[in-house]
Amino acid sequence: MPRISLRGLFFTLLSISGLIYLVHFYGMVQRSQVDRLVNKVSQIKLPWNITYPLGDSFRNSEMTMENHQRQQAVRDAMAHAWKGYTEYAFGKDELQPISRSSNNRWGDWAITLVDSLDTLKLMEMDGEYTEAKEHLRGIDFSKTPQGFRTQVFEMIIRALGGLLGAYELDDDPMILEKARQVGDTLSYAFTDSINGMPSTWLDVNKKKGEFSPSVCIAEAGTLQLEFKKLSQYTGDPKYAKIAERASDALERGMRRHQGLYPSFIYTTTNKYDNTSALSVGAMADSFYEYQLKQYILHGGREKKYKEQYVASTEAVKQKLVAKSKSGLLFLGRWGFNETIFYDEMEHLACFYPGLLALGAQVLDRPQDLVVAEELARTCYLSYKVTPTGLGSEIFTFPESVQLVEEATGMHYAPNKYGIVPKDPRYILRPETIEALFILYRVTENPKYQEWGWEIFNAIEKYTKTDVAYAAYVNVYDTTPENNWVDSMESFFLAETLKYLYLLFSPTDLLPLDEFVLNTEAHPFKIMKPSEEDAK
């Protein structure tokens, strides 16, 4: 039988006491960090606050010479991209900038043209806008090439959203009539729906949707702004009813977490697919975006959307916001029935800090602004750490540590961010720039303009071709000709360049107390009570 000496017992007890003290001390440090954060949050004064009904709020019509030059540089980029499109692809869906050719991957609806209308109008490119509008008159949105399957989600945000955004700025009845035609066509995606969910694909010519067993929540939850706007301007409530039915079904669906939604919901039952990912990235992103933006669109009169957004924000901070070993906040995702947490962030998820900042402003939630700024910094750094200065499609954080609900005020070691690319492509995406634009509007901190200018210069240096701009294969390779992809998505003109232009423009250009932007950056005027009658 082993013997235990008094000396051994003493040192054992001493070790246990020390461990207890360290745990207690660590808890005190963590509590102190949280207390400092709370104090930091309580001292934040947002520069303007929307109170409903809407009234005047802070805005600035002044612009420095430097910002004027930057704004014009972005306008020149738009002119270059548009020139390539008109020379080699005018009236087609997309320009292919390397082969100097075109494609009709969206059903021959001239999607680049439609998606770009309000950008041309905002940038006062009057000749180009007039030419585009004239071509629009001849497009029949009730037809596609025989056998073509239309992707409903993309056409709602790009085609319907693009036309409604242009109508908001132009007020031309022809544009509204085209929007109605698109809305009528896309409505067939809901005709045979059992629970209000849309079909993913639509045979436009047969007027019949193709339903899958499940649909992602971004598809079902990113039509409400567009369909409600269409009802407002046409006076026909049928579009808004489609939107409300989908929203109600999403909210009624059975799920595990209050405020957090699996990425897929079944199209025949009232249940979510709880094995699908929990994320604010692909398949889910704009669903969360439209919770807040529906509340804004209705002028704050529909409280249920506020409640949904607040619940989602709290759940996202608790379950998805994580801290890397280097101290960066990022948005991960849960997969495999919530058994694995992926310590990676999609570029698509970089819209979320902008959403948090907008929610902080509209709902007076300064604690969300702290998290928004930390997440935006991470997205910016995902660009800064690459040799090209372009951001990767997916980046990861090896050896990430604990999930966190709030930013902690931690100091970061320079050049030790631990950001590693998982998918090194840059396909001209807008989400990081979108977040910088909103954060600048909310905080007026010029660092967001500086960060945006750095990103714009990288886009100019590495993605600009003789014809237009091209997607990029590997942001860690500084030889453009070896990395260009024969693709320029319409969202580069609709979103990326628009957000950059607005970032350097006076804040009274598309003021955020008068407009809400759809997920494709198309501006919709906030509705007044009398304008909701069509619902």
PLY file of the C-alpha trace (Angstrom):
ply
format ascii 1.0
element vertex 535
property float x
property float y
property float z
element edge 534
property int vertex1
property int vertex2
end_header
0.00 0.00 0.00
1.61 3.32 -1.06
2.36 5.84 1.62
1.67 9.59 1.38
4.24 11.76 3.14
3.27 14.95 4.96
5.54 16.90 2.59
3.80 15.42 -0.44
0.39 16.18 1.01
1.44 19.77 1.71
2.62 20.40 -1.86
-0.49 18.75 -3.28
-2.76 21.03 -1.25
-0.61 24.02 -2.20
-0.96 23.19 -5.91
-4.73 22.83 -5.63
-4.98 26.16 -3.80
-2.90 27.83 -6.48
-5.10 26.44 -9.22
-8.23 27.68 -7.46
-6.67 31.12 -7.11
-5.71 31.26 -10.80
-9.23 30.33 -11.88
-10.66 32.96 -9.55
-8.16 35.57 -10.76
-8.91 34.78 -14.43
-12.60 35.23 -13.71
-11.89 38.60 -12.09
-9.88 39.69 -15.15
-12.65 38.61 -17.52
-15.24 40.43 -15.40
-13.04 43.52 -15.42
-12.83 43.39 -19.22
-16.61 43.18 -19.48
-17.02 46.07 -17.03
-14.65 48.21 -19.10
-16.63 47.31 -22.22
-19.90 48.30 -20.55
-18.39 51.61 -19.53
-17.08 52.09 -23.06
-20.51 51.37 -24.53
-22.31 53.69 -22.13
-20.12 56.59 -23.26
-20.86 56.18 -26.98
-22.84 59.02 -28.50
-24.20 58.18 -31.92
-24.04 61.23 -34.18
-27.59 60.94 -35.47
-30.61 59.06 -34.35
-33.69 58.08 -36.32
-36.89 58.42 -34.34
-40.18 57.43 -35.87
-42.06 59.02 -37.45
-39.08 60.19 -39.46
-37.91 63.74 -39.17
-34.76 65.66 -40.00
-31.53 64.02 -38.89
-27.85 64.76 -39.15
-26.39 64.94 -42.63
-23.64 66.82 -44.38
-23.64 68.30 -47.86
-19.99 69.32 -47.72
-17.14 67.41 -49.34
-13.39 67.89 -49.07
-11.26 68.22 -52.18
-9.65 64.87 -51.39
-13.01 63.12 -51.19
-14.13 64.83 -54.38
-11.08 63.42 -56.16
-11.73 59.98 -54.74
-15.39 60.13 -55.71
-14.41 61.04 -59.26
-11.89 58.20 -59.37
-14.69 55.76 -58.52
-16.89 57.38 -61.16
-14.09 56.90 -63.69
-13.96 53.23 -62.73
-17.69 52.94 -63.36
-17.26 54.66 -66.71
-14.50 52.22 -67.65
-16.57 49.17 -66.68
-19.65 50.52 -68.44
-17.70 51.33 -71.61
-16.49 47.74 -71.81
-20.01 46.47 -71.27
-21.50 48.71 -73.97
-18.76 47.84 -76.48
-18.78 44.07 -76.06
-21.96 43.04 -74.24
-24.59 45.77 -74.42
-28.04 44.32 -73.83
-26.63 40.99 -72.69
-26.58 39.74 -69.12
-22.85 39.97 -68.48
-19.60 41.12 -70.01
-16.77 38.60 -70.18
-13.83 41.01 -69.93
-10.97 38.72 -70.95
-12.49 37.21 -74.10
-14.29 40.50 -74.82
-17.54 38.65 -75.24
-20.84 38.26 -73.40
-23.13 35.71 -71.80
-26.81 35.41 -70.98
-26.51 33.33 -67.83
-29.50 35.10 -66.22
-32.02 34.48 -68.98
-31.26 37.28 -71.45
-32.74 40.04 -69.28
-29.79 42.44 -69.69
-29.04 42.03 -66.00
-25.87 44.12 -65.92
-27.81 46.98 -67.51
-30.81 46.64 -65.19
-28.66 46.21 -62.09
-26.61 49.31 -62.98
-29.41 51.79 -63.71
-29.50 53.53 -60.34
-25.69 53.59 -60.13
-25.56 55.45 -63.45
-28.26 57.83 -62.21
-26.53 58.49 -58.88
-23.20 59.17 -60.58
-24.89 61.57 -63.00
-23.74 59.60 -66.02
-26.66 61.01 -67.95
-25.79 59.89 -71.46
-25.12 56.33 -70.38
-28.28 56.27 -68.28
-30.45 57.51 -71.15
-29.00 54.90 -73.51
-29.62 52.15 -70.96
-33.19 53.29 -70.37
-33.94 53.29 -74.08
-32.78 49.69 -74.33
-34.89 48.81 -71.29
-38.05 49.76 -73.19
-37.61 46.81 -75.51
-36.97 44.08 -72.93
-39.74 41.54 -72.40
-39.42 40.24 -68.85
-42.15 37.66 -69.37
-39.89 35.51 -71.55
-36.55 33.73 -71.41
-34.78 31.42 -73.88
-36.60 28.12 -74.30
-35.78 25.68 -71.52
-34.01 28.27 -69.37
-34.44 27.96 -65.59
-34.50 31.34 -63.83
-32.92 31.65 -60.39
-35.70 33.40 -58.49
-33.66 34.89 -55.64
-31.15 36.59 -57.93
-33.81 38.05 -60.18
-35.73 39.49 -57.23
-32.74 41.39 -55.87
-31.10 42.30 -59.20
-33.92 42.73 -61.73
-36.89 43.74 -59.58
-34.69 45.56 -57.08
-32.76 47.31 -59.84
-35.89 48.56 -61.57
-37.51 49.76 -58.35
-34.30 51.52 -57.32
-34.15 53.29 -60.66
-37.82 54.27 -60.36
-37.18 55.79 -56.94
-34.61 58.14 -58.50
-36.29 58.76 -61.86
-40.08 58.43 -61.42
-40.50 57.28 -65.02
-43.74 55.22 -65.38
-42.06 53.02 -67.99
-39.60 51.77 -65.39
-42.39 50.97 -62.95
-44.27 49.07 -65.64
-41.17 46.98 -66.28
-40.88 46.34 -62.55
-44.49 45.18 -62.48
-43.78 42.82 -65.36
-40.82 41.33 -63.48
-42.90 41.03 -60.32
-45.71 39.28 -62.15
-43.25 36.87 -63.75
-41.47 36.01 -60.50
-44.78 35.60 -58.66
-45.21 32.27 -60.43
-42.48 30.94 -58.13
-45.06 31.08 -55.32
-48.17 29.82 -57.14
-47.91 26.17 -56.07
-46.25 26.83 -52.72
-47.63 24.82 -49.80
-46.28 26.99 -47.00
-45.38 30.28 -48.68
-41.82 29.37 -49.61
-40.72 30.22 -53.17
-39.35 27.75 -55.65
-35.62 28.06 -56.18
-36.00 27.83 -59.95
-38.69 29.08 -62.30
-39.52 28.15 -65.87
-40.65 31.60 -66.98
-42.14 30.45 -70.27
-44.21 27.72 -68.61
-45.01 29.99 -65.64
-44.14 27.17 -63.29
-41.82 26.94 -60.32
-39.50 24.01 -59.66
-39.67 23.22 -55.94
-36.98 21.43 -53.98
-37.58 19.62 -50.67
-36.08 22.62 -48.87
-35.16 26.21 -49.62
-32.51 28.39 -48.02
-33.72 31.16 -45.73
-31.99 33.82 -47.83
-34.22 32.89 -50.77
-37.41 32.96 -48.70
-36.46 36.00 -46.63
-35.03 38.32 -49.28
-38.04 39.35 -51.30
-39.99 41.39 -48.77
-38.56 44.84 -49.51
-38.96 44.41 -53.25
-42.48 42.96 -53.24
-43.77 45.44 -50.68
-42.33 48.34 -52.66
-43.99 47.01 -55.79
-47.35 46.92 -54.00
-46.83 50.47 -52.77
-46.21 51.89 -56.24
-48.68 49.79 -58.23
-51.46 49.90 -55.64
-51.85 46.13 -55.97
-51.58 44.33 -52.60
-50.92 40.88 -54.08
-47.14 41.32 -54.06
-47.02 42.39 -50.41
-49.22 39.44 -49.49
-46.69 37.08 -51.07
-43.96 38.73 -49.03
-45.90 38.57 -45.77
-46.83 34.93 -46.24
-43.18 33.98 -46.69
-42.12 36.05 -43.67
-44.79 34.54 -41.45
-43.85 31.00 -42.48
-40.20 31.64 -41.68
-41.08 32.96 -38.24
-43.52 30.13 -37.45
-41.09 27.41 -38.45
-39.98 25.05 -35.69
-36.33 25.56 -34.68
-34.07 25.13 -31.68
-32.92 28.65 -30.95
-34.78 31.89 -30.45
-33.43 34.35 -32.99
-31.13 31.95 -34.82
-32.37 30.08 -37.88
-30.98 27.01 -39.66
-29.99 27.82 -43.22
-32.71 25.67 -44.81
-36.45 25.28 -44.24
-38.62 22.55 -45.76
-41.04 23.60 -48.48
-43.80 21.18 -47.48
-43.85 21.41 -43.68
-43.57 23.99 -40.94
-40.09 22.83 -39.95
-36.50 23.91 -40.40
-33.77 21.50 -41.40
-31.94 21.52 -38.08
-29.01 19.66 -39.61
-28.20 22.65 -41.84
-25.67 25.29 -40.86
-26.19 28.17 -38.45
-24.54 31.10 -40.16
-24.88 34.67 -41.39
-22.97 33.78 -44.55
-24.09 32.07 -47.74
-27.69 30.81 -47.78
-28.67 32.92 -44.76
-27.09 36.38 -44.93
-29.78 38.64 -46.39
-32.55 36.95 -44.37
-31.11 38.57 -41.25
-30.53 41.80 -43.16
-34.19 42.10 -44.13
-35.44 41.74 -40.55
-34.06 45.18 -39.71
-34.66 46.65 -43.14
-38.35 45.75 -43.14
-38.67 47.62 -39.86
-36.95 50.62 -41.45
-38.96 50.39 -44.69
-42.21 50.56 -42.69
-40.98 53.63 -40.82
-40.74 51.73 -37.54
-44.45 50.92 -37.46
-44.11 47.13 -37.71
-42.65 46.24 -34.32
-42.47 42.52 -35.04
-39.51 43.06 -37.36
-37.67 45.00 -34.67
-38.29 42.17 -32.21
-37.07 39.58 -34.71
-33.94 41.57 -35.48
-33.07 42.16 -31.82
-33.55 38.46 -31.01
-31.36 37.48 -33.95
-28.66 39.98 -33.07
-28.41 38.68 -29.51
-28.32 35.08 -30.75
-25.65 35.83 -33.35
-23.45 37.52 -30.77
-23.87 34.60 -28.41
-23.50 31.71 -30.87
-21.62 32.92 -33.96
-19.32 35.79 -32.96
-15.98 34.31 -31.95
-12.52 35.59 -31.06
-9.37 34.33 -32.76
-6.16 33.57 -30.91
-4.82 36.95 -32.05
-7.90 38.67 -30.62
-9.86 39.39 -33.79
-13.62 39.06 -33.70
-15.10 37.08 -36.57
-18.34 35.38 -37.59
-18.02 31.62 -37.72
-20.65 28.99 -38.38
-22.00 25.83 -36.82
-22.34 22.72 -38.97
-23.20 19.04 -38.74
-26.18 19.48 -36.46
-24.31 21.97 -34.29
-21.51 19.55 -33.50
-18.68 21.46 -35.21
-17.87 25.17 -35.06
-15.94 26.37 -38.10
-13.39 29.05 -37.25
-13.67 30.69 -40.65
-15.43 33.73 -42.06
-16.95 34.22 -45.48
-16.56 37.48 -47.35
-20.35 37.38 -47.67
-20.60 37.68 -43.87
-18.72 40.99 -43.95
-22.04 42.71 -44.60
-22.99 41.98 -40.99
-20.92 44.69 -39.25
-22.70 47.21 -41.47
-26.05 45.77 -40.46
-25.07 45.93 -36.77
-24.03 49.56 -37.18
-27.31 50.42 -38.90
-29.23 48.67 -36.13
-27.17 50.47 -33.49
-28.20 53.74 -35.08
-31.86 53.04 -35.72
-32.61 51.17 -32.49
-30.21 53.02 -30.18
-28.09 49.94 -29.42
-24.58 51.34 -28.94
-23.30 48.01 -27.63
-23.79 46.61 -31.13
-21.68 49.39 -32.60
-18.67 48.19 -30.59
-19.01 44.69 -32.04
-19.66 46.11 -35.53
-16.43 48.10 -35.50
-14.41 45.08 -34.37
-15.91 42.83 -37.05
-15.38 45.47 -39.74
-11.74 45.72 -38.71
-11.37 41.98 -39.22
-12.91 42.22 -42.69
-10.60 45.10 -43.57
-7.57 43.17 -42.31
-8.54 40.22 -44.50
-7.68 42.56 -47.38
-4.66 44.21 -45.81
-2.78 40.98 -45.06
-2.72 39.83 -48.70
0.03 40.88 -51.14
-2.57 42.27 -53.55
-4.64 44.06 -50.91
-7.71 42.15 -52.13
-9.88 40.13 -49.76
-10.33 36.39 -50.08
-13.68 34.67 -50.51
-13.23 32.68 -47.27
-10.59 33.22 -44.60
-9.93 31.20 -41.50
-8.38 31.53 -38.05
-6.45 28.45 -36.94
-6.48 27.79 -33.21
-9.40 30.11 -32.50
-10.38 30.32 -28.88
-13.57 30.86 -26.96
-16.85 32.15 -28.30
-17.51 35.68 -27.10
-20.61 37.79 -26.93
-18.94 41.19 -26.85
-15.71 42.87 -27.90
-13.20 42.95 -25.05
-10.97 45.93 -25.80
-7.96 43.64 -26.30
-4.79 45.15 -27.80
-3.56 43.48 -30.97
0.01 42.67 -31.94
0.74 44.24 -35.35
1.09 41.85 -38.31
0.11 38.84 -36.22
-3.52 38.57 -37.17
-3.55 34.87 -37.89
-5.75 35.30 -40.98
-5.29 32.43 -43.42
-7.11 32.16 -46.78
-9.28 29.13 -47.35
-10.69 30.23 -50.72
-8.28 32.86 -52.15
-10.58 34.18 -54.88
-11.82 37.76 -55.07
-14.88 37.98 -57.32
-15.35 41.77 -57.00
-17.59 41.39 -53.97
-19.01 44.46 -52.14
-19.70 43.33 -48.56
-16.66 44.79 -46.80
-17.06 48.12 -48.60
-20.77 48.08 -47.74
-19.89 47.78 -44.05
-17.33 50.58 -44.27
-19.89 52.85 -45.96
-22.52 52.32 -43.26
-19.99 52.64 -40.44
-18.78 55.92 -41.89
-22.34 57.23 -42.11
-23.01 56.22 -38.50
-19.73 57.25 -36.85
-18.23 59.81 -39.27
-14.85 58.26 -38.48
-12.62 59.00 -41.51
-10.64 55.79 -41.03
-13.43 53.96 -42.84
-12.91 56.17 -45.87
-9.17 55.47 -45.70
-9.75 51.74 -45.54
-12.15 51.93 -48.46
-9.66 53.94 -50.49
-7.00 51.29 -49.91
-9.38 48.60 -51.15
-10.35 50.66 -54.20
-6.69 51.13 -55.14
-6.14 47.37 -54.90
-9.14 46.79 -57.16
-7.73 49.28 -59.65
-4.25 47.79 -59.57
-5.10 44.11 -59.83
-8.57 43.62 -61.32
-8.71 46.38 -63.95
-8.30 45.11 -67.50
-8.13 46.94 -70.80
-11.86 46.36 -71.20
-13.37 46.52 -67.71
-12.71 44.64 -64.43
-12.25 40.92 -63.85
-12.62 38.52 -60.95
-9.32 37.33 -59.48
-8.19 33.74 -58.83
-5.65 34.12 -56.02
-5.30 37.27 -53.91
-1.87 36.07 -52.78
-0.50 36.19 -56.34
0.54 39.62 -57.64
0.59 38.76 -61.35
-2.80 39.95 -62.63
-2.66 38.41 -66.10
-2.28 34.94 -64.56
-5.22 35.44 -62.22
-7.96 37.18 -64.17
-11.21 35.28 -64.59
-13.42 35.94 -67.62
-16.20 37.29 -65.42
-17.54 40.62 -64.17
-20.65 40.10 -62.04
-23.36 42.74 -62.28
-23.06 43.38 -58.54
-19.67 45.00 -59.13
-21.46 47.92 -60.81
-24.64 47.73 -58.72
-22.96 47.44 -55.32
-19.17 47.58 -55.12
-18.69 50.77 -57.10
-21.88 52.34 -55.74
-20.83 51.83 -52.12
-17.38 53.22 -52.88
-18.90 56.26 -54.55
-21.23 56.86 -51.60
-18.36 56.38 -49.13
-16.64 59.47 -50.54
-19.82 61.46 -51.23
-21.61 63.96 -48.98
-23.87 62.16 -46.54
-26.97 63.85 -47.94
-26.63 61.72 -51.08
-29.00 58.83 -50.34
-29.39 59.75 -46.65
-30.08 56.70 -44.52
-33.00 58.34 -42.74
-34.84 58.57 -46.06
-33.70 55.46 -47.91
-33.13 51.81 -47.11
-30.94 49.82 -49.49
-31.91 46.34 -50.59
-29.30 43.60 -50.46
-28.15 44.55 -53.98
-27.68 48.21 -52.91
-30.80 49.47 -54.67
-32.31 52.46 -52.83
-35.93 52.33 -51.64
-37.58 55.31 -50.01
-38.85 54.67 -46.49
-42.64 54.43 -46.59
-44.92 56.91 -44.88
-48.14 55.67 -43.21
-50.33 56.81 -46.10
-48.16 54.87 -48.57
-48.83 51.51 -46.93
-52.50 51.37 -47.92
-51.78 48.98 -50.79
-50.77 46.34 -48.29
0 1
1 2
2 3
3 4
4 5
5 6
6 7
7 8
8 9
9 10
10 11
11 12
12 13
13 14
14 15
15 16
16 17
17 18
18 19
19 20
20 21
21 22
22 23
23 24
24 25
25 26
26 27
27 28
28 29
29 30
30 31
31 32
32 33
33 34
34 35
35 36
36 37
37 38
38 39
39 40
40 41
41 42
42 43
43 44
44 45
45 46
46 47
47 48
48 49
49 50
50 51
51 52
52 53
53 54
54 55
55 56
56 57
57 58
58 59
59 60
60 61
61 62
62 63
63 64
64 65
65 66
66 67
67 68
68 69
69 70
70 71
71 72
72 73
73 74
74 75
75 76
76 77
77 78
78 79
79 80
80 81
81 82
82 83
83 84
84 85
85 86
86 87
87 88
88 89
89 90
90 91
91 92
92 93
93 94
94 95
95 96
96 97
97 98
98 99
99 100
100 101
101 102
102 103
103 104
104 105
105 106
106 107
107 108
108 109
109 110
110 111
111 112
112 113
113 114
114 115
115 116
116 117
117 118
118 119
119 120
120 121
121 122
122 123
123 124
124 125
125 126
126 127
127 128
128 129
129 130
130 131
131 132
132 133
133 134
134 135
135 136
136 137
137 138
138 139
139 140
140 141
141 142
142 143
143 144
144 145
145 146
146 147
147 148
148 149
149 150
150 151
151 152
152 153
153 154
154 155
155 156
156 157
157 158
158 159
159 160
160 161
161 162
162 163
163 164
164 165
165 166
166 167
167 168
168 169
169 170
170 171
171 172
172 173
173 174
174 175
175 176
176 177
177 178
178 179
179 180
180 181
181 182
182 183
183 184
184 185
185 186
186 187
187 188
188 189
189 190
190 191
191 192
192 193
193 194
194 195
195 196
196 197
197 198
198 199
199 200
200 201
201 202
202 203
203 204
204 205
205 206
206 207
207 208
208 209
209 210
210 211
211 212
212 213
213 214
214 215
215 216
216 217
217 218
218 219
219 220
220 221
221 222
222 223
223 224
224 225
225 226
226 227
227 228
228 229
229 230
230 231
231 232
232 233
233 234
234 235
235 236
236 237
237 238
238 239
239 240
240 241
241 242
242 243
243 244
244 245
245 246
246 247
247 248
248 249
249 250
250 251
251 252
252 253
253 254
254 255
255 256
256 257
257 258
258 259
259 260
260 261
261 262
262 263
263 264
264 265
265 266
266 267
267 268
268 269
269 270
270 271
271 272
272 273
273 274
274 275
275 276
276 277
277 278
278 279
279 280
280 281
281 282
282 283
283 284
284 285
285 286
286 287
287 288
288 289
289 290
290 291
291 292
292 293
293 294
294 295
295 296
296 297
297 298
298 299
299 300
300 301
301 302
302 303
303 304
304 305
305 306
306 307
307 308
308 309
309 310
310 311
311 312
312 313
313 314
314 315
315 316
316 317
317 318
318 319
319 320
320 321
321 322
322 323
323 324
324 325
325 326
326 327
327 328
328 329
329 330
330 331
331 332
332 333
333 334
334 335
335 336
336 337
337 338
338 339
339 340
340 341
341 342
342 343
343 344
344 345
345 346
346 347
347 348
348 349
349 350
350 351
351 352
352 353
353 354
354 355
355 356
356 357
357 358
358 359
359 360
360 361
361 362
362 363
363 364
364 365
365 366
366 367
367 368
368 369
369 370
370 371
371 372
372 373
373 374
374 375
375 376
376 377
377 378
378 379
379 380
380 381
381 382
382 383
383 384
384 385
385 386
386 387
387 388
388 389
389 390
390 391
391 392
392 393
393 394
394 395
395 396
396 397
397 398
398 399
399 400
400 401
401 402
402 403
403 404
404 405
405 406
406 407
407 408
408 409
409 410
410 411
411 412
412 413
413 414
414 415
415 416
416 417
417 418
418 419
419 420
420 421
421 422
422 423
423 424
424 425
425 426
426 427
427 428
428 429
429 430
430 431
431 432
432 433
433 434
434 435
435 436
436 437
437 438
438 439
439 440
440 441
441 442
442 443
443 444
444 445
445 446
446 447
447 448
448 449
449 450
450 451
451 452
452 453
453 454
454 455
455 456
456 457
457 458
458 459
459 460
460 461
461 462
462 463
463 464
464 465
465 466
466 467
467 468
468 469
469 470
470 471
471 472
472 473
473 474
474 475
475 476
476 477
477 478
478 479
479 480
480 481
481 482
482 483
483 484
484 485
485 486
486 487
487 488
488 489
489 490
490 491
491 492
492 493
493 494
494 495
495 496
496 497
497 498
498 499
499 500
500 501
501 502
502 503
503 504
504 505
505 506
506 507
507 508
508 509
509 510
510 511
511 512
512 513
513 514
514 515
515 516
516 517
517 518
518 519
519 520
520 521
521 522
522 523
523 524
524 525
525 526
526 527
527 528
528 529
529 530
530 531
531 532
532 533
533 534
